[in-house]
Amino acid sequence: MTALSRNRRSANGLTLLVAFGAAAVLGVTATPAAAAGPPPRPGAPGLGDRLYPLLGNGGYDVRDYDLRLRYPKKDPRQTITGDVTITAVATQLLSRFDLDFGGGSVAGVSVNGRRATFTRSGDELVITPKSPLPKRKPFRVTVTGFTATPVVPDADAPVGFVTTPDGTVLAGQPASSHLLFPSNDHPRDKATYTIRLTAPTGWTATANGTPLGVRRHTGYAVSTFRESRPMASELVQLAVGDFLVHQRPAVHGVRIRDVVPRRLASTLLPKAAIERDQLAWMERQVGPYPFENYGSLVIDGDLGFALETQTLSLYDTSLFGAPTFVLNPVMAHELAHQWFGDSVAPRSWSDVWQNEGHATWYELLYAEQTGVFKQYTDFDNREALFKAVYALGDQWRDRYGPVARPAGSASIWDVFNPNVYHGGALALYALEQKIGADRFRQLEREWVRAYQGRSVSTDDFIALASRIAHRDLSTFLIAWLYGSKTPPMPGHPDWVVKPVPAAAQERAAARAQVGTDAVTRRLRGLIHTGR
């Protein structure tokens, strides 16, 4: 993600804080629990994520979504209706289970074809099937007639289902996709998706993955898309409105499509053309692109961020109005997320540095290798920038928490904070200094190869780094990722960390200064909260 902060502009351009298929027919009928064994239990109403405890739900593992949405008229502010069929496997003997849903009404729920009872509790849709669901057995839950209404995007308080002058889009990271459709809304539970969008003739519907065709009838068109690679709910994209879809030549077999407001196509499409060169560049860095297609979706609005929705990165016209020395590195950041954050997803939101630290790393590397680093950052090179980041290390850890343990989630910017972005990239720089550039490149390639399609933790990264380096790096990386103090930088004994004032009053003053300090402003200007 690339998030644009409340203070959106600085001297260099931006100021920021970044295989069950749906067609599988499961003739499964729930059976009562056997007389022996534990009794049925409710699934947990959350996965216990430290930052978002009620995101996701326990007791089952989703394998596939068949999502169907209906847009009655050409009105970007309209309430839409939908149905979703979720194929899942019970991980315990389930008496009831939850889905995350914060939208409007729900008409009905069935489990394995039988009507189920349901209640609403906050953003929890609590479902009780007719009979308990056996452990390790697949089941299907269908929610019909749910409704959702888009809201106007607000850069200060990002939300998921948003309206623009041309249509609606979804920006679900980290906790907003369930404002549109019922789901297990946590990146730990990835699944495949079939998405069917019914819209009036003349509007364009686009979603993640491969287009399977358009069926037209009585003034409407039904567009179907299939994302056959596992996808986290926070990365779903559904763009419906007066948009134009522009196809570009494939890159190494990867199809490229861009989606922009029809009335702005001549201005926006030329600026997105760089993504073809960038995709080839990223493949040279870390290996083959992990999905079927890629592209950019640009909307006319003030999102306050860019976002790596899977196979179709989301931007706004504010960013696309920036100079290319700003826009292009940001686009490289979102593209890098397709490997780091999308294909390899975080197991918990505390692991979000894996997304943002890596995307920032390749954003800066791209800026350096394309000759725009000085313009983009006001620093001569990456080493100079990392030295400045290092100096702020203890202050950032004091304010935001360690790199892999953000202090809180009261605001989205508490999670997507500078220490996750540039602090995460700094930890990668320290690791490269420790193990050498060749081993580091090997680690990066192996990380996205070994864990493709999975949700993994910081501990997994530490373990893989140790295997690649042929030595135990746990003490080293735990200090960098979880420590409250910034460790010494390998190879740079002269680098100095600024102290954190001890008194609470002084600490508050120092925190206020973070927003005005010249170096911090430059660094925040690079923070692409690609959420």
C-alpha positions in Angstrom: 0.0 0.0 0.0 1.0 3.5 -0.5 -0.8 5.8 1.8 -0.8 9.6 1.4 -1.0 11.4 4.7 -3.0 14.4 5.7 -0.1 16.6 4.7 0.0 15.4 1.1 2.6 17.4 -0.5 6.2 18.3 0.3 9.0 19.8 -1.7 9.6 16.6 -3.6 6.0 15.9 -4.4 4.3 13.8 -1.9 3.9 13.5 1.8 2.8 10.1 3.1 2.9 8.3 6.3 1.5 2.2 2.0 -8.3 -25.9 -4.3 -11.6 -25.9 -4.1 -12.9 -24.0 -7.2 -16.2 -22.1 -7.1 -17.5 -24.5 -9.7 -16.9 -27.5 -7.3 -20.3 -28.9 -6.3 -20.1 -30.4 -2.9 -22.8 -32.8 -2.0 -22.1 -32.5 1.7 -24.7 -32.9 4.3 -24.0 -32.0 7.9 -24.3 -35.0 10.2 -24.8 -35.0 13.9 -21.8 -35.5 16.1 -21.0 -39.0 17.0 -21.9 -40.0 20.5 -18.2 -40.3 21.5 -15.8 -37.4 21.3 -15.9 -33.8 22.3 -19.2 -31.9 22.0 -19.8 -29.3 19.2 -18.4 -25.8 20.0 -18.9 -22.4 18.5 -16.1 -21.1 16.3 -14.2 -18.1 17.7 -15.5 -14.7 16.7 -12.0 -13.6 15.7 -8.6 -15.1 15.0 -7.0 -13.3 17.9 -4.8 -11.0 15.9 -2.9 -8.7 18.3 -3.9 -5.6 16.4 -7.3 -6.6 15.1 -8.6 -9.3 17.5 -12.1 -9.7 15.9 -10.9 -9.9 12.3 -11.3 -13.3 10.8 -13.1 -16.1 12.6 -12.1 -19.5 14.1 -13.4 -23.0 13.5 -13.1 -23.2 9.8 -10.8 -22.6 6.8 -12.2 -20.9 3.7 -11.2 -22.5 0.4 -13.3 -20.5 -2.1 -15.7 -17.6 -2.5 -18.4 -17.4 -5.2 -19.3 -13.7 -5.0 -22.2 -12.2 -6.9 -23.0 -8.4 -6.8 -25.7 -6.5 -8.5 -25.6 -2.8 -9.4 -29.2 -1.8 -10.3 -28.5 1.5 -12.1 -25.8 3.9 -13.3 -25.4 5.7 -9.9 -22.0 5.5 -8.1 -23.7 6.3 -4.8 -26.4 3.5 -5.0 -26.8 0.7 -2.5 -25.9 -2.6 -4.1 -27.1 -6.1 -3.3 -25.2 -9.4 -3.4 -25.0 -13.1 -2.6 -21.9 -15.1 -1.6 -21.3 -18.8 -1.4 -18.3 -19.7 0.7 -16.8 -23.2 0.5 -14.9 -24.0 3.7 -13.6 -26.9 5.8 -14.4 -27.1 9.5 -11.3 -27.3 11.7 -13.4 -28.4 14.7 -16.9 -29.8 15.4 -18.9 -26.6 14.9 -22.1 -25.8 16.6 -22.1 -22.3 15.0 -19.6 -19.9 13.4 -19.2 -16.3 12.4 -18.5 -14.4 9.2 -17.2 -10.8 9.2 -19.8 -8.4 7.8 -20.3 -4.7 8.5 -22.6 -3.9 5.5 -26.3 -3.3 5.5 -29.1 -5.9 5.7 -29.0 -9.7 5.1 -31.9 -11.5 3.6 -31.1 -15.1 4.4 -28.4 -17.7 5.2 -28.2 -21.4 4.3 -25.6 -24.0 5.2 -25.2 -27.0 2.9 -28.5 -26.0 1.2 -30.5 -25.9 4.5 -31.8 -22.7 6.0 -29.7 -21.6 8.9 -30.5 -19.1 11.7 -28.4 -16.0 12.0 -27.9 -12.9 14.2 -25.9 -9.7 13.9 -23.4 -8.6 16.6 -21.4 -5.6 15.6 -19.5 -6.6 12.5 -20.1 -10.3 13.2 -22.7 -12.4 11.3 -23.3 -15.3 13.7 -24.6 -18.4 11.9 -26.2 -21.5 13.5 -26.6 -24.4 11.1 -29.4 -27.0 11.4 -26.9 -29.6 12.5 -23.3 -29.4 13.8 -20.6 -29.3 11.1 -18.2 -32.3 11.3 -14.5 -31.6 11.8 -12.3 -31.8 8.7 -15.3 -31.9 6.4 -16.1 -29.3 3.8 -19.3 -27.3 4.0 -20.9 -24.5 2.0 -22.5 -21.3 3.5 -24.6 -19.0 1.3 -25.5 -15.5 2.4 -28.2 -14.0 0.1 -29.5 -10.5 -0.3 -26.9 -8.7 1.6 -26.6 -4.9 0.9 -23.8 -2.4 1.0 -23.7 1.3 0.3 -20.5 3.1 -0.7 -19.1 6.1 1.0 -17.1 9.1 -0.2 -13.3 8.4 0.2 -11.6 10.3 3.0 -7.8 10.5 3.1 -7.9 11.0 6.8 -10.1 8.0 7.6 -9.7 5.4 4.8 -12.6 2.9 4.4 -13.3 0.0 2.0 -16.3 0.5 -0.3 -16.0 3.9 -1.9 -17.8 6.0 -4.5 -16.2 8.2 -7.1 -17.7 10.4 -9.8 -17.3 7.5 -12.3 -18.2 4.4 -10.2 -17.3 2.4 -7.1 -14.1 0.6 -6.1 -13.0 -1.5 -3.1 -10.0 -0.6 -0.9 -10.3 -3.2 1.9 -6.9 -3.1 3.6 -6.6 -3.9 6.4 -10.1 -4.3 7.9 -12.7 -3.0 5.4 -13.6 -5.7 2.8 -16.3 -7.1 5.1 -18.0 -3.7 4.9 -19.0 -4.9 1.4 -19.4 -8.6 1.6 -19.4 -11.4 4.2 -16.0 -13.0 4.6 -13.4 -14.4 6.8 -11.6 -11.0 6.6 -8.0 -11.8 7.7 -5.0 -12.4 5.4 -4.3 -15.7 7.3 -7.3 -17.3 5.6 -6.6 -16.9 1.8 -8.9 -18.4 -0.7 -9.7 -18.5 -4.4 -12.5 -16.4 -5.9 -15.1 -16.3 -8.6 -16.6 -12.9 -8.9 -19.7 -12.1 -10.9 -20.7 -8.4 -11.4 -24.1 -7.5 -12.9 -24.2 -3.8 -14.0 -26.3 -1.8 -16.5 -25.2 -1.9 -20.1 -22.7 0.9 -20.8 -20.9 0.5 -17.4 -17.7 -1.6 -17.1 -17.1 -4.1 -14.4 -13.6 -5.3 -13.5 -12.3 -7.5 -10.7 -9.2 -9.5 -9.7 -7.9 -12.3 -11.8 -8.8 -13.6 -15.3 -11.9 -12.4 -17.1 -14.1 -15.4 -18.0 -16.6 -13.6 -20.2 -19.6 -11.2 -20.3 -23.2 -12.3 -20.6 -25.7 -9.7 -21.7 -29.5 -9.6 -21.1 -32.3 -7.1 -20.8 -30.2 -4.0 -20.3 -27.6 -5.6 -18.1 -24.2 -7.3 -18.5 -22.8 -10.0 -16.2 -19.0 -10.0 -16.1 -17.3 -13.0 -14.5 -13.7 -13.1 -13.2 -11.7 -15.9 -11.6 -8.8 -15.5 -9.2 -7.4 -19.0 -9.1 -4.4 -18.1 -6.9 -5.1 -17.8 -3.2 -6.1 -14.2 -2.2 -6.6 -12.4 1.1 -10.0 -10.7 1.4 -8.3 -7.4 2.0 -6.9 -7.6 -1.5 -10.2 -8.0 -3.4 -10.9 -5.4 -6.1 -14.3 -4.7 -7.6 -14.4 -1.6 -9.9 -17.8 -0.9 -11.5 -18.8 2.2 -13.4 -18.0 4.3 -16.4 -14.5 2.9 -16.7 -12.3 2.0 -19.7 -10.3 -1.2 -19.7 -7.1 -0.8 -21.8 -5.1 -3.9 -22.8 -1.3 -3.7 -23.2 1.1 -6.2 -24.7 2.0 -9.1 -22.3 5.3 -9.2 -20.4 6.8 -12.7 -20.4 3.3 -14.1 -20.8 1.7 -11.9 -18.1 -1.3 -10.0 -19.5 -1.5 -6.3 -18.7 -4.7 -4.4 -18.4 -5.3 -0.9 -17.0 -8.7 0.5 -15.8 -9.3 4.3 -15.8 -12.3 6.7 -15.9 -13.4 6.8 -19.5 -13.3 10.6 -19.6 -9.7 10.7 -18.3 -8.3 7.9 -20.3 -6.1 10.1 -22.6 -4.4 11.7 -19.6 -4.0 8.7 -17.3 -3.2 5.8 -19.6 0.2 7.1 -20.9 1.4 7.5 -17.3 0.6 3.8 -16.5 2.6 2.5 -19.4 5.8 2.3 -17.3 4.4 -0.8 -15.5 5.5 -3.1 -18.3 9.1 -2.2 -17.9 8.7 -2.3 -14.1 7.3 -5.8 -14.2 10.3 -7.0 -16.2 12.6 -5.2 -13.7 10.9 -6.9 -10.7 11.2 -10.3 -12.3 14.9 -9.7 -12.7 15.1 -8.9 -8.9 13.1 -11.8 -7.4 11.8 -14.1 -10.1 8.6 -14.8 -12.0 5.5 -12.8 -11.4 3.2 -14.9 -9.2 -0.2 -14.2 -10.9 -2.0 -14.4 -14.2 -2.2 -10.7 -15.0 -1.4 -7.3 -13.7 -2.4 -3.7 -14.2 -3.4 -0.3 -12.7 -6.7 1.0 -11.6 -6.9 4.8 -11.3 -9.9 6.6 -9.8 -10.8 10.3 -9.6 -10.8 10.8 -5.9 -8.7 11.5 -2.8 -8.0 8.0 -1.3 -5.0 9.1 0.6 -3.1 6.0 -0.4 -2.3 3.6 -3.2 -3.1 -0.1 -2.6 -1.8 -3.4 -4.0 -5.2 -5.0 -4.7 -4.2 -8.4 -6.2 -3.4 -8.2 -9.9 -4.8 -4.6 -10.2 -3.1 -2.0 -8.1 -5.3 1.0 -7.0 -4.2 4.6 -7.4 -6.0 8.0 -7.4 -5.7 11.0 -9.7 -3.9 13.0 -7.0 -0.9 10.6 -7.2 -1.2 10.3 -11.0 -0.8 14.1 -11.2 2.6 13.9 -9.5 5.9 14.1 -11.4 7.1 10.8 -12.9 10.0 10.8 -10.5 7.4 10.5 -7.7 4.8 8.4 -9.5 7.1 5.7 -10.9 8.8 4.7 -7.7 5.4 4.5 -6.0 4.1 2.3 -8.8 7.2 0.1 -8.3 6.3 -0.1 -4.6 2.8 -1.4 -5.4 4.0 -3.8 -8.0 6.6 -5.2 -5.5 3.7 -6.0 -3.2 2.3 -8.6 -5.7 5.2 -10.7 -4.5 5.6 -9.3 -1.0 2.2 -9.0 0.7 -0.1 -10.5 -2.0 1.5 -13.8 -3.0 3.3 -14.1 0.3 0.9 -12.7 2.8 1.4 -11.8 6.5 0.1 -14.3 9.0 -0.8 -11.5 11.4 -1.0 -7.8 11.0 2.1 -7.4 13.2 3.9 -9.0 10.3 3.0 -6.2 7.9 6.6 -5.0 7.8 7.1 -8.0 5.5 4.8 -6.3 3.0 5.9 -2.7 3.5 9.6 -3.1 4.3 10.1 -5.1 1.2 8.0 -2.9 -1.1 9.9 0.1 0.2 13.2 -1.7 -0.4 12.4 -2.2 -4.1 10.8 1.2 -4.4 14.1 2.8 -3.3 16.2 0.4 -5.4 14.1 1.2 -8.4 14.5 5.0 -7.8 18.2 4.6 -7.5 18.6 2.4 -10.6 16.5 4.7 -12.8 18.4 7.8 -11.8 15.7 9.7 -9.9 16.7 8.9 -6.3 18.0 12.4 -5.5 14.8 14.1 -6.9 12.6 11.6 -5.1 14.2 11.6 -1.7 16.5 14.6 -1.4 19.3 12.1 -0.5 22.2 11.2 -2.7 21.8 7.4 -2.5 20.2 4.7 -0.5 23.1 4.5 2.0 22.6 8.2 2.9 18.9 7.7 3.3 19.3 4.6 5.5 21.8 6.5 7.7 19.2 9.2 8.3 16.5 6.5 9.0 18.9 4.8 11.4 19.4 8.1 13.3 15.6 8.1 13.9 15.4 4.5 14.9 15.0 4.8 18.6 12.5 7.7 18.3 10.4 5.7 15.9 10.5 2.6 18.1 9.4 4.7 21.0 6.6 6.3 19.2 5.3 3.5 16.9 6.7 0.3 18.4 9.3 -2.1 17.0 9.4 -2.9 13.3 7.5 -6.2 13.7 5.3 -5.1 16.6 3.4 -1.9 16.0 2.3 -0.4 19.2 -1.5 -0.2 18.4 -4.2 0.1 15.9 -6.4 2.9 17.1 -5.7 4.5 13.7 -4.8 2.8 10.5 -1.7 5.0 10.5 -0.6 3.5 13.8 -0.2 0.2 12.0 1.1 1.6 8.7 3.7 3.8 10.3 7.2 5.0 9.2 8.9 2.3 11.2 7.0 -0.4 9.3 8.0 1.1 6.0 11.5 2.6 6.2 12.3 0.9 9.5 11.4 -2.4 7.8 13.6 -1.5 4.8 16.4 -0.5 7.2 16.2 -4.0 8.8 16.6 -5.5 5.4 19.6 -3.3 4.8 21.1 -4.4 8.0 20.5 -8.0 7.0 22.2 -7.5 3.6 25.2 -5.9 5.4 25.3 -8.9 7.7 25.1 -11.8 5.2 26.3 -10.1 2.0 24.5 -9.0 -1.2 24.5 -12.4 -2.9 23.0 -14.3 0.1 20.5 -11.5 0.5 19.3 -11.8 -3.1 19.1 -15.6 -2.7 17.0 -15.1 0.4 14.6 -12.7 -1.4 14.1 -15.1 -4.2 13.6 -18.1 -2.0 11.2 -16.2 0.3 8.7 -15.6 -2.6 9.3 -19.0 -4.1 9.0 -21.2 -1.0 6.0 -19.4 0.5 4.1 -18.5 -2.7 0.3 -18.5 -2.1 0.8 -18.7 1.7 0.4 -16.5 4.8 3.6 -16.6 6.9 5.1 -15.0 9.9 8.2 -13.0 10.9 9.5 -16.1 12.6 9.3 -17.9 9.2 11.4 -15.1 7.7 14.0 -15.4 10.4 14.2 -19.1 10.0 14.6 -18.9 6.2 17.2 -16.2 6.5 19.2 -18.5 8.9 19.0 -21.4 6.5 20.1 -19.3 3.5 23.0 -17.8 5.5 24.0 -21.1 7.0 24.1 -19.6 10.5 21.7 -18.7 13.2 20.4 -15.2 12.7 17.7 -15.3 15.3 19.4 -13.1 17.8 20.4 -10.6 15.2 17.0 -10.3 13.5 15.0 -10.5 16.7 16.9 -7.4 17.9 16.2 -5.6 14.6 12.6 -6.6 14.3 11.3 -6.8 17.9 13.8 -4.7 20.0 12.9 -1.5 21.6 16.4 -0.1 20.8 18.0 0.1 17.4 21.0 -2.3 17.1 24.4 -1.4 15.7 24.5 -1.3 12.0 26.9 -3.9 10.5 29.7 -2.3 8.5 28.8 1.2 9.8 30.2 1.6 13.3 30.0 5.4 12.9 26.2 5.5 12.5 24.6 7.1 15.5 21.0 6.9 16.8 19.4 10.0 18.2 18.4 9.6 21.8 14.8 9.4 23.0 14.0 12.0 25.7 13.4 10.3 29.0 10.7 12.6 30.6 7.2 12.2 29.3 6.9 15.9 28.6 10.1 15.8 26.5 9.0 12.6 24.8 5.7 14.4 23.8 7.7 17.3 22.5 10.0 15.0 20.5 6.9 13.3 19.0 5.5 16.6 17.9 8.9 17.4 16.3 8.7 14.3 14.2 6.1 16.0 12.0 8.3 19.0 11.4 11.9 17.7 11.3 13.2 18.1 7.8 14.7 14.6 7.6 11.5 13.0 8.9 9.4 14.9 6.4 11.5 13.6 3.6 11.2 10.0 4.9 7.5 10.3 5.4 7.3 11.6 1.9 8.4 8.1 0.8 6.1 6.2 3.1 3.8 4.4 0.7 1.4 3.0 3.1 0.4 0.4 0.6 -1.6 -0.7 3.4 
